[in-house]
Amino acid sequence: MRVREIHVGMIEDAVKALFLKANTSIGQDIYNALLDMRDKYEKSPLGKDVLDQILKNHDIARDKGIAMCQDTGMAVVFLDIGQDVHLVGGLVEDAVNRGVKAAYDEGYFRKSVVDDPLFERKNTQTNTPAVIHTKIVKGDRVRILAMPKGFGSENMSALKMLTPAAGVEGVKDFVVKTVMDAGPNPCPPTVIGVGIGGTMEQAALIAKRATARPVGSSNEDPRYAQLEREILERINSLGIGPGGLGGTTSCLALHIEYVPGHLAGIPVAVNVCCHACRHAEVTI
């Protein structure tokens, strides 16, 4: 068996670069979806104007290398580490946090993390610690997915433990109600990740990762792909519109992922992202 050594300094550098990129430049899939919605689907003149402003904001951020939003998010990092990798040079968690700190210092990004969320609420001044999700996978590579998660949208996310009797309609109703209750707060048009199955924490985890799926992609299971289309259509019929000012573009994409679950329940998590849906990834 061949074991590949990777120095954690490479991960630190990659994390820094990913957060600098994600906070200043949206993915091409998101950008194209915004253009499509403006040119082909949005019926409201005000909605079109808001989409124009969103696109202009993204152009300025990309061209000048500045943050596209004042809330540069809490750093969420998914690490898929190949089981044939030997990490050397220190703790990978420390490397990730050094990378986050360096990105937020160099990019002049707002630091939004408080060390005690309830009582003292003192800012850590580094935007760390990051939220790190590690998974051991096959191979000798490390895949890093960086997601700056703003809380205008995160605060609108929700989890519900449905009974099996709730069925497909129960899932649809919960997702749509979550988006409807959110209204303008998450800076629509949104990208919605839905996690179904597992336990409560697993449903939330796959919902968050689902938001990073390319816009325009569908679940490989045709039943879930159809469910994605049906819920997306219902959300875009709510009239929330770009910026919450009314229109036919309330949601750019809805991505569902599922995992096996207990026969006595159906956990459903809805992770809401703003129109930027910031993320970037690299494989080392």
C-alpha atoms as an extended CHARMM CRD file, in Angstrom:
* protein
*
       284  EXT
         1         1  MET       CA              0.0000000000        0.0000000000        0.0000000000  PROA      1               0.0000000000
         2         2  ARG       CA              1.3790000000        3.4100000000       -0.9660000000  PROA      2               0.0000000000
         3         3  VAL       CA              1.0000000000        6.1650000000        1.6050000000  PROA      3               0.0000000000
         4         4  ARG       CA              1.2400000000        9.7440000000        0.4120000000  PROA      4               0.0000000000
         5         5  GLU       CA              2.5610000000       12.3970000000        2.7570000000  PROA      5               0.0000000000
         6         6  ILE       CA              0.9080000000       15.8110000000        2.6570000000  PROA      6               0.0000000000
         7         7  HSD       CA              2.2280000000       18.6390000000        4.7790000000  PROA      7               0.0000000000
         8         8  VAL       CA             -0.5530000000       20.5210000000        6.5330000000  PROA      8               0.0000000000
         9         9  GLY       CA              1.0320000000       23.7370000000        5.2710000000  PROA      9               0.0000000000
        10        10  MET       CA             -0.4090000000       22.8790000000        1.8520000000  PROA      10              0.0000000000
        11        11  ILE       CA             -3.8560000000       22.6700000000        3.4060000000  PROA      11              0.0000000000
        12        12  GLU       CA             -3.3300000000       25.9840000000        5.1870000000  PROA      12              0.0000000000
        13        13  ASP       CA             -2.3750000000       27.6980000000        1.9280000000  PROA      13              0.0000000000
        14        14  ALA       CA             -5.2870000000       26.1140000000        0.0770000000  PROA      14              0.0000000000
        15        15  VAL       CA             -7.8090000000       27.1580000000        2.7340000000  PROA      15              0.0000000000
        16        16  LYS       CA             -6.5380000000       30.7390000000        2.6010000000  PROA      16              0.0000000000
        17        17  ALA       CA             -6.8410000000       30.8620000000       -1.1860000000  PROA      17              0.0000000000
        18        18  LEU       CA            -10.3100000000       29.3050000000       -1.1670000000  PROA      18              0.0000000000
        19        19  PHE       CA            -11.7810000000       31.7940000000        1.3010000000  PROA      19              0.0000000000
        20        20  LEU       CA            -10.2250000000       34.7260000000       -0.5390000000  PROA      20              0.0000000000
        21        21  LYS       CA            -11.8230000000       33.4370000000       -3.7230000000  PROA      21              0.0000000000
        22        22  ALA       CA            -15.2090000000       32.4690000000       -2.2890000000  PROA      22              0.0000000000
        23        23  ASN       CA            -15.7360000000       35.8400000000       -0.6020000000  PROA      23              0.0000000000
        24        24  THR       CA            -14.9320000000       37.8670000000       -3.7100000000  PROA      24              0.0000000000
        25        25  SER       CA            -16.1510000000       35.8100000000       -6.6660000000  PROA      25              0.0000000000
        26        26  ILE       CA            -19.2690000000       33.6930000000       -7.0390000000  PROA      26              0.0000000000
        27        27  GLY       CA            -19.1930000000       30.5120000000       -9.0790000000  PROA      27              0.0000000000
        28        28  GLN       CA            -19.9040000000       30.6890000000      -12.8020000000  PROA      28              0.0000000000
        29        29  ASP       CA            -22.9420000000       28.4260000000      -12.3140000000  PROA      29              0.0000000000
        30        30  ILE       CA            -24.4960000000       30.9220000000       -9.9030000000  PROA      30              0.0000000000
        31        31  TYR       CA            -23.6440000000       33.8570000000      -12.1540000000  PROA      31              0.0000000000
        32        32  ASN       CA            -25.1780000000       32.1420000000      -15.1920000000  PROA      32              0.0000000000
        33        33  ALA       CA            -28.3070000000       31.2730000000      -13.2160000000  PROA      33              0.0000000000
        34        34  LEU       CA            -28.7510000000       34.9060000000      -12.1930000000  PROA      34              0.0000000000
        35        35  LEU       CA            -28.3680000000       36.0060000000      -15.8200000000  PROA      35              0.0000000000
        36        36  ASP       CA            -30.8660000000       33.3690000000      -16.9450000000  PROA      36              0.0000000000
        37        37  MET       CA            -33.4030000000       34.4140000000      -14.3480000000  PROA      37              0.0000000000
        38        38  ARG       CA            -33.0550000000       38.0710000000      -15.2970000000  PROA      38              0.0000000000
        39        39  ASP       CA            -33.3140000000       37.4950000000      -19.0420000000  PROA      39              0.0000000000
        40        40  LYS       CA            -35.7670000000       34.5920000000      -19.3090000000  PROA      40              0.0000000000
        41        41  TYR       CA            -37.8530000000       34.0980000000      -16.1740000000  PROA      41              0.0000000000
        42        42  GLU       CA            -38.2430000000       37.2190000000      -14.0710000000  PROA      42              0.0000000000
        43        43  LYS       CA            -41.5130000000       38.9820000000      -14.9280000000  PROA      43              0.0000000000
        44        44  SER       CA            -41.3240000000       41.9060000000      -12.5230000000  PROA      44              0.0000000000
        45        45  PRO       CA            -39.5030000000       45.0620000000      -13.7420000000  PROA      45              0.0000000000
        46        46  LEU       CA            -38.4550000000       45.7200000000      -10.1500000000  PROA      46              0.0000000000
        47        47  GLY       CA            -37.2570000000       42.1220000000       -9.8640000000  PROA      47              0.0000000000
        48        48  LYS       CA            -35.1620000000       42.5350000000      -13.0160000000  PROA      48              0.0000000000
        49        49  ASP       CA            -33.6750000000       45.7350000000      -11.6130000000  PROA      49              0.0000000000
        50        50  VAL       CA            -32.7140000000       43.9710000000       -8.3700000000  PROA      50              0.0000000000
        51        51  LEU       CA            -31.0650000000       41.1450000000      -10.3390000000  PROA      51              0.0000000000
        52        52  ASP       CA            -29.1370000000       43.7450000000      -12.3400000000  PROA      52              0.0000000000
        53        53  GLN       CA            -27.8860000000       45.2800000000       -9.0930000000  PROA      53              0.0000000000
        54        54  ILE       CA            -26.9000000000       41.8780000000       -7.7210000000  PROA      54              0.0000000000
        55        55  LEU       CA            -24.9170000000       41.0820000000      -10.8810000000  PROA      55              0.0000000000
        56        56  LYS       CA            -23.2570000000       44.5170000000      -10.8460000000  PROA      56              0.0000000000
        57        57  ASN       CA            -22.2660000000       44.0110000000       -7.2120000000  PROA      57              0.0000000000
        58        58  HSD       CA            -20.6900000000       40.6630000000       -8.0680000000  PROA      58              0.0000000000
        59        59  ASP       CA            -18.8080000000       42.1900000000      -11.0120000000  PROA      59              0.0000000000
        60        60  ILE       CA            -17.3390000000       44.9210000000       -8.7990000000  PROA      60              0.0000000000
        61        61  ALA       CA            -16.3450000000       42.4390000000       -6.0770000000  PROA      61              0.0000000000
        62        62  ARG       CA            -14.6680000000       40.1080000000       -8.5830000000  PROA      62              0.0000000000
        63        63  ASP       CA            -12.8430000000       42.8340000000      -10.4930000000  PROA      63              0.0000000000
        64        64  LYS       CA            -11.6160000000       44.7100000000       -7.4130000000  PROA      64              0.0000000000
        65        65  GLY       CA            -11.0120000000       41.6400000000       -5.2320000000  PROA      65              0.0000000000
        66        66  ILE       CA            -13.2240000000       42.9050000000       -2.4200000000  PROA      66              0.0000000000
        67        67  ALA       CA            -15.9220000000       41.1990000000       -0.3890000000  PROA      67              0.0000000000
        68        68  MET       CA            -19.2420000000       40.8890000000       -2.2030000000  PROA      68              0.0000000000
        69        69  CYS       CA            -21.1410000000       41.1790000000        1.0930000000  PROA      69              0.0000000000
        70        70  GLN       CA            -20.3940000000       42.7880000000        4.4430000000  PROA      70              0.0000000000
        71        71  ASP       CA            -21.1970000000       39.4850000000        6.1620000000  PROA      71              0.0000000000
        72        72  THR       CA            -18.2080000000       37.4270000000        5.0860000000  PROA      72              0.0000000000
        73        73  GLY       CA            -19.5570000000       34.4950000000        7.0140000000  PROA      73              0.0000000000
        74        74  MET       CA            -18.5300000000       31.8660000000        9.4650000000  PROA      74              0.0000000000
        75        75  ALA       CA            -15.9080000000       29.6060000000        7.9040000000  PROA      75              0.0000000000
        76        76  VAL       CA            -17.2530000000       26.1280000000        7.1660000000  PROA      76              0.0000000000
        77        77  VAL       CA            -14.7370000000       23.6140000000        5.8080000000  PROA      77              0.0000000000
        78        78  PHE       CA            -15.3990000000       20.1120000000        4.5030000000  PROA      78              0.0000000000
        79        79  LEU       CA            -12.2740000000       17.9450000000        4.3990000000  PROA      79              0.0000000000
        80        80  ASP       CA            -12.4710000000       14.6610000000        2.4850000000  PROA      80              0.0000000000
        81        81  ILE       CA             -9.2110000000       12.9610000000        3.4330000000  PROA      81              0.0000000000
        82        82  GLY       CA             -8.0370000000        9.9000000000        1.5540000000  PROA      82              0.0000000000
        83        83  GLN       CA             -7.2600000000        6.9780000000        3.8420000000  PROA      83              0.0000000000
        84        84  ASP       CA             -3.8780000000        6.5830000000        2.1130000000  PROA      84              0.0000000000
        85        85  VAL       CA             -2.8330000000       10.0940000000        3.1190000000  PROA      85              0.0000000000
        86        86  HSD       CA             -0.4210000000       10.7390000000        5.9840000000  PROA      86              0.0000000000
        87        87  LEU       CA             -0.7420000000       14.3270000000        7.1740000000  PROA      87              0.0000000000
        88        88  VAL       CA              2.4990000000       15.7140000000        8.5820000000  PROA      88              0.0000000000
        89        89  GLY       CA              3.6810000000       18.9990000000       10.0420000000  PROA      89              0.0000000000
        90        90  GLY       CA              1.1140000000       19.4980000000       12.7730000000  PROA      90              0.0000000000
        91        91  LEU       CA             -2.6100000000       19.3050000000       13.4140000000  PROA      91              0.0000000000
        92        92  VAL       CA             -4.8120000000       19.7210000000       10.3530000000  PROA      92              0.0000000000
        93        93  GLU       CA             -7.3560000000       21.6530000000       12.4440000000  PROA      93              0.0000000000
        94        94  ASP       CA             -4.7170000000       24.2200000000       13.3600000000  PROA      94              0.0000000000
        95        95  ALA       CA             -3.6950000000       24.5040000000        9.7140000000  PROA      95              0.0000000000
        96        96  VAL       CA             -7.2710000000       25.1550000000        8.6240000000  PROA      96              0.0000000000
        97        97  ASN       CA             -7.7140000000       27.8540000000       11.2480000000  PROA      97              0.0000000000
        98        98  ARG       CA             -4.4300000000       29.5280000000       10.2770000000  PROA      98              0.0000000000
        99        99  GLY       CA             -5.6080000000       29.5570000000        6.6730000000  PROA      99              0.0000000000
       100       100  VAL       CA             -8.9440000000       31.1060000000        7.6200000000  PROA      100             0.0000000000
       101       101  LYS       CA             -7.2840000000       33.7820000000        9.7610000000  PROA      101             0.0000000000
       102       102  ALA       CA             -4.8390000000       34.6500000000        6.9930000000  PROA      102             0.0000000000
       103       103  ALA       CA             -7.6040000000       34.9780000000        4.3970000000  PROA      103             0.0000000000
       104       104  TYR       CA             -9.7540000000       37.2070000000        6.5790000000  PROA      104             0.0000000000
       105       105  ASP       CA             -6.7650000000       39.4010000000        7.4460000000  PROA      105             0.0000000000
       106       106  GLU       CA             -5.4910000000       39.7270000000        3.8800000000  PROA      106             0.0000000000
       107       107  GLY       CA             -8.9420000000       40.2290000000        2.3740000000  PROA      107             0.0000000000
       108       108  TYR       CA            -10.0040000000       42.7390000000        5.0160000000  PROA      108             0.0000000000
       109       109  PHE       CA            -13.0610000000       40.5760000000        5.5730000000  PROA      109             0.0000000000
       110       110  ARG       CA            -15.3150000000       41.1560000000        8.5510000000  PROA      110             0.0000000000
       111       111  LYS       CA            -14.5980000000       38.8440000000       11.4800000000  PROA      111             0.0000000000
       112       112  SER       CA            -17.8820000000       37.5750000000       12.8290000000  PROA      112             0.0000000000
       113       113  VAL       CA            -17.0810000000       34.7710000000       15.2740000000  PROA      113             0.0000000000
       114       114  VAL       CA            -17.6940000000       35.1710000000       19.0210000000  PROA      114             0.0000000000
       115       115  ASP       CA            -16.1040000000       32.7220000000       21.4340000000  PROA      115             0.0000000000
       116       116  ASP       CA            -19.1590000000       32.4490000000       23.6970000000  PROA      116             0.0000000000
       117       117  PRO       CA            -22.4100000000       32.6560000000       21.7240000000  PROA      117             0.0000000000
       118       118  LEU       CA            -24.7020000000       33.3490000000       24.6910000000  PROA      118             0.0000000000
       119       119  PHE       CA            -23.1360000000       35.3640000000       27.4960000000  PROA      119             0.0000000000
       120       120  GLU       CA            -19.9210000000       37.3290000000       26.8910000000  PROA      120             0.0000000000
       121       121  ARG       CA            -20.1020000000       37.2560000000       23.0650000000  PROA      121             0.0000000000
       122       122  LYS       CA            -16.5080000000       38.4350000000       22.6900000000  PROA      122             0.0000000000
       123       123  ASN       CA            -15.1990000000       38.5220000000       19.1220000000  PROA      123             0.0000000000
       124       124  THR       CA            -12.2630000000       36.1690000000       18.5340000000  PROA      124             0.0000000000
       125       125  GLN       CA            -10.7950000000       38.7340000000       16.0910000000  PROA      125             0.0000000000
       126       126  THR       CA             -9.7000000000       35.9680000000       13.6830000000  PROA      126             0.0000000000
       127       127  ASN       CA            -12.9970000000       34.5820000000       12.3440000000  PROA      127             0.0000000000
       128       128  THR       CA            -11.9340000000       31.2860000000       13.8850000000  PROA      128             0.0000000000
       129       129  PRO       CA            -12.4550000000       28.6070000000       14.9380000000  PROA      129             0.0000000000
       130       130  ALA       CA            -13.7640000000       27.3000000000       11.6500000000  PROA      130             0.0000000000
       131       131  VAL       CA            -16.5090000000       24.6800000000       11.5570000000  PROA      131             0.0000000000
       132       132  ILE       CA            -14.6520000000       21.6400000000       10.2210000000  PROA      132             0.0000000000
       133       133  HSD       CA            -16.3210000000       18.4740000000        8.9080000000  PROA      133             0.0000000000
       134       134  THR       CA            -13.8820000000       15.6370000000        8.2170000000  PROA      134             0.0000000000
       135       135  LYS       CA            -14.6240000000       12.4970000000        6.2220000000  PROA      135             0.0000000000
       136       136  ILE       CA            -12.2700000000        9.6150000000        5.4780000000  PROA      136             0.0000000000
       137       137  VAL       CA            -12.5580000000        8.5030000000        1.8530000000  PROA      137             0.0000000000
       138       138  LYS       CA            -10.7040000000        6.2350000000       -0.5660000000  PROA      138             0.0000000000
       139       139  GLY       CA             -7.4910000000        7.3480000000       -2.2120000000  PROA      139             0.0000000000
       140       140  ASP       CA             -4.4650000000        9.5020000000       -1.4860000000  PROA      140             0.0000000000
       141       141  ARG       CA             -5.8580000000       12.9840000000       -1.9710000000  PROA      141             0.0000000000
       142       142  VAL       CA             -7.4790000000       15.6610000000        0.1720000000  PROA      142             0.0000000000
       143       143  ARG       CA            -10.5050000000       17.5120000000       -1.1310000000  PROA      143             0.0000000000
       144       144  ILE       CA            -11.2100000000       20.8470000000        0.5390000000  PROA      144             0.0000000000
       145       145  LEU       CA            -14.5760000000       22.5940000000        0.2300000000  PROA      145             0.0000000000
       146       146  ALA       CA            -14.6690000000       26.0640000000        1.7860000000  PROA      146             0.0000000000
       147       147  MET       CA            -17.9910000000       27.7490000000        2.5070000000  PROA      147             0.0000000000
       148       148  PRO       CA            -18.2370000000       31.2220000000        4.0820000000  PROA      148             0.0000000000
       149       149  LYS       CA            -21.7380000000       31.0270000000        5.6090000000  PROA      149             0.0000000000
       150       150  GLY       CA            -23.4710000000       34.3120000000        6.3010000000  PROA      150             0.0000000000
       151       151  PHE       CA            -26.0980000000       34.3370000000        8.9790000000  PROA      151             0.0000000000
       152       152  GLY       CA            -28.7970000000       36.3430000000        7.2470000000  PROA      152             0.0000000000
       153       153  SER       CA            -29.5190000000       33.0820000000        5.4480000000  PROA      153             0.0000000000
       154       154  GLU       CA            -28.2630000000       30.6180000000        8.0850000000  PROA      154             0.0000000000
       155       155  ASN       CA            -30.7330000000       32.0630000000       10.5980000000  PROA      155             0.0000000000
       156       156  MET       CA            -33.5560000000       31.1350000000        8.2290000000  PROA      156             0.0000000000
       157       157  SER       CA            -32.5800000000       27.4540000000        8.0730000000  PROA      157             0.0000000000
       158       158  ALA       CA            -34.6920000000       24.8530000000        9.8600000000  PROA      158             0.0000000000
       159       159  LEU       CA            -34.9200000000       21.2150000000       10.8890000000  PROA      159             0.0000000000
       160       160  LYS       CA            -37.9800000000       19.0990000000       11.4930000000  PROA      160             0.0000000000
       161       161  MET       CA            -38.3710000000       15.5020000000       12.5770000000  PROA      161             0.0000000000
       162       162  LEU       CA            -41.2670000000       14.2340000000       10.4810000000  PROA      162             0.0000000000
       163       163  THR       CA            -43.0770000000       10.9780000000       11.0480000000  PROA      163             0.0000000000
       164       164  PRO       CA            -43.1940000000        8.5110000000        8.1660000000  PROA      164             0.0000000000
       165       165  ALA       CA            -46.9150000000        9.2450000000        7.8660000000  PROA      165             0.0000000000
       166       166  ALA       CA            -46.0640000000       12.7930000000        6.7410000000  PROA      166             0.0000000000
       167       167  GLY       CA            -44.6810000000       11.3300000000        3.5170000000  PROA      167             0.0000000000
       168       168  VAL       CA            -43.6950000000       13.2810000000        0.4220000000  PROA      168             0.0000000000
       169       169  GLU       CA            -46.3300000000       15.9780000000        0.9250000000  PROA      169             0.0000000000
       170       170  GLY       CA            -45.0990000000       16.6030000000        4.4530000000  PROA      170             0.0000000000
       171       171  VAL       CA            -41.5690000000       17.1530000000        3.1490000000  PROA      171             0.0000000000
       172       172  LYS       CA            -42.8010000000       19.5130000000        0.4370000000  PROA      172             0.0000000000
       173       173  ASP       CA            -44.9090000000       21.5470000000        2.8470000000  PROA      173             0.0000000000
       174       174  PHE       CA            -42.1040000000       21.9130000000        5.3840000000  PROA      174             0.0000000000
       175       175  VAL       CA            -39.5380000000       23.0680000000        2.8300000000  PROA      175             0.0000000000
       176       176  VAL       CA            -41.9020000000       25.5530000000        1.2040000000  PROA      176             0.0000000000
       177       177  LYS       CA            -43.0670000000       26.9130000000        4.5770000000  PROA      177             0.0000000000
       178       178  THR       CA            -39.4510000000       27.3980000000        5.6820000000  PROA      178             0.0000000000
       179       179  VAL       CA            -38.7100000000       29.4920000000        2.5910000000  PROA      179             0.0000000000
       180       180  MET       CA            -42.0020000000       31.3780000000        2.8420000000  PROA      180             0.0000000000
       181       181  ASP       CA            -41.3790000000       32.2470000000        6.5020000000  PROA      181             0.0000000000
       182       182  ALA       CA            -37.8760000000       33.4130000000        5.6100000000  PROA      182             0.0000000000
       183       183  GLY       CA            -39.2870000000       35.9320000000        3.1340000000  PROA      183             0.0000000000
       184       184  PRO       CA            -36.7400000000       38.6270000000        2.2410000000  PROA      184             0.0000000000
       185       185  ASN       CA            -34.3510000000       37.8900000000        5.1310000000  PROA      185             0.0000000000
       186       186  PRO       CA            -31.9120000000       35.5260000000        3.3470000000  PROA      186             0.0000000000
       187       187  CYS       CA            -31.3580000000       37.9160000000        0.3980000000  PROA      187             0.0000000000
       188       188  PRO       CA            -33.2540000000       36.0210000000       -2.3180000000  PROA      188             0.0000000000
       189       189  PRO       CA            -33.0810000000       34.5600000000       -4.8700000000  PROA      189             0.0000000000
       190       190  THR       CA            -31.8260000000       31.7490000000       -2.6820000000  PROA      190             0.0000000000
       191       191  VAL       CA            -30.1640000000       28.3890000000       -3.1320000000  PROA      191             0.0000000000
       192       192  ILE       CA            -31.7900000000       25.7720000000       -0.9190000000  PROA      192             0.0000000000
       193       193  GLY       CA            -30.1630000000       22.5720000000        0.3300000000  PROA      193             0.0000000000
       194       194  VAL       CA            -32.4460000000       19.8600000000        1.6870000000  PROA      194             0.0000000000
       195       195  GLY       CA            -31.1920000000       16.8680000000        3.6420000000  PROA      195             0.0000000000
       196       196  ILE       CA            -33.5150000000       13.9060000000        4.2110000000  PROA      196             0.0000000000
       197       197  GLY       CA            -32.8940000000       10.8720000000        6.4000000000  PROA      197             0.0000000000
       198       198  GLY       CA            -30.2730000000        9.7590000000        8.8750000000  PROA      198             0.0000000000
       199       199  THR       CA            -30.3810000000       11.4540000000       12.2550000000  PROA      199             0.0000000000
       200       200  MET       CA            -31.0450000000       15.1110000000       12.9950000000  PROA      200             0.0000000000
       201       201  GLU       CA            -27.3900000000       16.1540000000       12.7260000000  PROA      201             0.0000000000
       202       202  GLN       CA            -26.7500000000       14.0890000000        9.5960000000  PROA      202             0.0000000000
       203       203  ALA       CA            -29.7390000000       15.5980000000        7.8040000000  PROA      203             0.0000000000
       204       204  ALA       CA            -28.4360000000       19.0970000000        8.5880000000  PROA      204             0.0000000000
       205       205  LEU       CA            -24.9400000000       18.1970000000        7.4120000000  PROA      205             0.0000000000
       206       206  ILE       CA            -26.0000000000       16.8420000000        4.0210000000  PROA      206             0.0000000000
       207       207  ALA       CA            -28.3670000000       19.7970000000        3.5590000000  PROA      207             0.0000000000
       208       208  LYS       CA            -25.4890000000       22.2330000000        3.9700000000  PROA      208             0.0000000000
       209       209  ARG       CA            -23.2360000000       20.3360000000        1.6010000000  PROA      209             0.0000000000
       210       210  ALA       CA            -26.0920000000       20.1180000000       -0.9190000000  PROA      210             0.0000000000
       211       211  THR       CA            -26.0120000000       23.9010000000       -1.3220000000  PROA      211             0.0000000000
       212       212  ALA       CA            -22.5720000000       23.5390000000       -2.9490000000  PROA      212             0.0000000000
       213       213  ARG       CA            -23.8690000000       21.2860000000       -5.7030000000  PROA      213             0.0000000000
       214       214  PRO       CA            -23.6460000000       22.9470000000       -9.1400000000  PROA      214             0.0000000000
       215       215  VAL       CA            -26.7340000000       24.9320000000      -10.0460000000  PROA      215             0.0000000000
       216       216  GLY       CA            -28.5120000000       23.1070000000      -12.8290000000  PROA      216             0.0000000000
       217       217  SER       CA            -27.6240000000       19.6580000000      -11.5190000000  PROA      217             0.0000000000
       218       218  SER       CA            -30.2640000000       17.1800000000      -10.3660000000  PROA      218             0.0000000000
       219       219  ASN       CA            -30.3240000000       14.3460000000       -7.8870000000  PROA      219             0.0000000000
       220       220  GLU       CA            -29.3020000000       11.1100000000       -9.6170000000  PROA      220             0.0000000000
       221       221  ASP       CA            -32.4460000000        9.3860000000       -8.3600000000  PROA      221             0.0000000000
       222       222  PRO       CA            -35.2760000000       10.4320000000      -10.7290000000  PROA      222             0.0000000000
       223       223  ARG       CA            -37.7940000000       10.4560000000       -7.8530000000  PROA      223             0.0000000000
       224       224  TYR       CA            -35.7710000000       12.9760000000       -5.8970000000  PROA      224             0.0000000000
       225       225  ALA       CA            -34.9840000000       14.9440000000       -9.0550000000  PROA      225             0.0000000000
       226       226  GLN       CA            -38.7240000000       15.2810000000       -9.6640000000  PROA      226             0.0000000000
       227       227  LEU       CA            -39.2260000000       16.3420000000       -6.0490000000  PROA      227             0.0000000000
       228       228  GLU       CA            -36.5610000000       19.0390000000       -6.5030000000  PROA      228             0.0000000000
       229       229  ARG       CA            -38.4230000000       20.4180000000       -9.5170000000  PROA      229             0.0000000000
       230       230  GLU       CA            -41.8120000000       20.3640000000       -7.8030000000  PROA      230             0.0000000000
       231       231  ILE       CA            -40.6270000000       22.1590000000       -4.6630000000  PROA      231             0.0000000000
       232       232  LEU       CA            -38.6390000000       24.7160000000       -6.6740000000  PROA      232             0.0000000000
       233       233  GLU       CA            -41.7350000000       25.5210000000       -8.7270000000  PROA      233             0.0000000000
       234       234  ARG       CA            -43.8150000000       26.0030000000       -5.5830000000  PROA      234             0.0000000000
       235       235  ILE       CA            -41.1900000000       28.2890000000       -4.0440000000  PROA      235             0.0000000000
       236       236  ASN       CA            -40.9640000000       30.4450000000       -7.1620000000  PROA      236             0.0000000000
       237       237  SER       CA            -44.7380000000       30.8130000000       -7.1620000000  PROA      237             0.0000000000
       238       238  LEU       CA            -44.6670000000       32.4310000000       -3.6980000000  PROA      238             0.0000000000
       239       239  GLY       CA            -43.9580000000       35.8740000000       -5.1640000000  PROA      239             0.0000000000
       240       240  ILE       CA            -41.0650000000       36.6790000000       -2.8050000000  PROA      240             0.0000000000
       241       241  GLY       CA            -38.8650000000       37.7200000000       -5.7140000000  PROA      241             0.0000000000
       242       242  PRO       CA            -35.3300000000       39.1530000000       -5.8800000000  PROA      242             0.0000000000
       243       243  GLY       CA            -34.4580000000       41.0210000000       -2.7110000000  PROA      243             0.0000000000
       244       244  GLY       CA            -37.8690000000       40.0720000000       -1.3450000000  PROA      244             0.0000000000
       245       245  LEU       CA            -39.4310000000       42.8830000000       -3.3920000000  PROA      245             0.0000000000
       246       246  GLY       CA            -41.7440000000       40.6740000000       -5.4160000000  PROA      246             0.0000000000
       247       247  GLY       CA            -41.3170000000       38.7010000000       -8.5930000000  PROA      247             0.0000000000
       248       248  THR       CA            -41.0160000000       35.2550000000      -10.0830000000  PROA      248             0.0000000000
       249       249  THR       CA            -37.4100000000       34.5380000000       -9.0770000000  PROA      249             0.0000000000
       250       250  SER       CA            -37.3880000000       33.5770000000       -5.4080000000  PROA      250             0.0000000000
       251       251  CYS       CA            -35.0240000000       30.6040000000       -5.6550000000  PROA      251             0.0000000000
       252       252  LEU       CA            -32.2280000000       29.7980000000       -8.1260000000  PROA      252             0.0000000000
       253       253  ALA       CA            -31.9180000000       26.1150000000       -7.2430000000  PROA      253             0.0000000000
       254       254  LEU       CA            -33.1000000000       23.5020000000       -4.7940000000  PROA      254             0.0000000000
       255       255  HSD       CA            -30.8650000000       20.5060000000       -4.1440000000  PROA      255             0.0000000000
       256       256  ILE       CA            -31.9960000000       17.4270000000       -2.2340000000  PROA      256             0.0000000000
       257       257  GLU       CA            -29.6970000000       14.7660000000       -0.8180000000  PROA      257             0.0000000000
       258       258  TYR       CA            -30.7660000000       11.7440000000        1.1880000000  PROA      258             0.0000000000
       259       259  VAL       CA            -29.2120000000        9.0380000000        3.3280000000  PROA      259             0.0000000000
       260       260  PRO       CA            -30.6470000000        5.8730000000        4.9030000000  PROA      260             0.0000000000
       261       261  GLY       CA            -32.6660000000        6.5130000000        8.0460000000  PROA      261             0.0000000000
       262       262  HSD       CA            -34.5690000000        4.9090000000       10.9070000000  PROA      262             0.0000000000
       263       263  LEU       CA            -37.9390000000        3.3900000000       10.0780000000  PROA      263             0.0000000000
       264       264  ALA       CA            -39.6520000000        5.4940000000       12.7470000000  PROA      264             0.0000000000
       265       265  GLY       CA            -38.8360000000        8.9500000000       11.3960000000  PROA      265             0.0000000000
       266       266  ILE       CA            -37.9210000000       11.2510000000        8.5240000000  PROA      266             0.0000000000
       267       267  PRO       CA            -35.5250000000       14.0140000000        9.5780000000  PROA      267             0.0000000000
       268       268  VAL       CA            -35.6870000000       16.9040000000        7.1240000000  PROA      268             0.0000000000
       269       269  ALA       CA            -33.2040000000       19.7900000000        7.2120000000  PROA      269             0.0000000000
       270       270  VAL       CA            -33.4570000000       22.9270000000        5.0900000000  PROA      270             0.0000000000
       271       271  ASN       CA            -30.2800000000       24.9720000000        4.7090000000  PROA      271             0.0000000000
       272       272  VAL       CA            -30.9000000000       28.3690000000        3.1460000000  PROA      272             0.0000000000
       273       273  CYS       CA            -28.2220000000       30.2560000000        1.1840000000  PROA      273             0.0000000000
       274       274  CYS       CA            -28.3620000000       33.7600000000       -0.2010000000  PROA      274             0.0000000000
       275       275  HSD       CA            -28.0480000000       34.4620000000       -3.9340000000  PROA      275             0.0000000000
       276       276  ALA       CA            -24.2480000000       34.3550000000       -3.7340000000  PROA      276             0.0000000000
       277       277  CYS       CA            -24.1230000000       30.8260000000       -2.2460000000  PROA      277             0.0000000000
       278       278  ARG       CA            -20.3960000000       31.2660000000       -1.6550000000  PROA      278             0.0000000000
       279       279  HSD       CA            -18.1350000000       28.2240000000       -1.8880000000  PROA      279             0.0000000000
       280       280  ALA       CA            -14.8940000000       27.1270000000       -3.4930000000  PROA      280             0.0000000000
       281       281  GLU       CA            -13.0310000000       23.8450000000       -3.5570000000  PROA      281             0.0000000000
       282       282  VAL       CA             -9.7560000000       22.2440000000       -4.5110000000  PROA      282             0.0000000000
       283       283  THR       CA             -8.2010000000       18.7810000000       -4.4140000000  PROA      283             0.0000000000
       284       284  ILE       CA             -4.6260000000       18.3040000000       -3.2300000000  PROA      284             0.0000000000
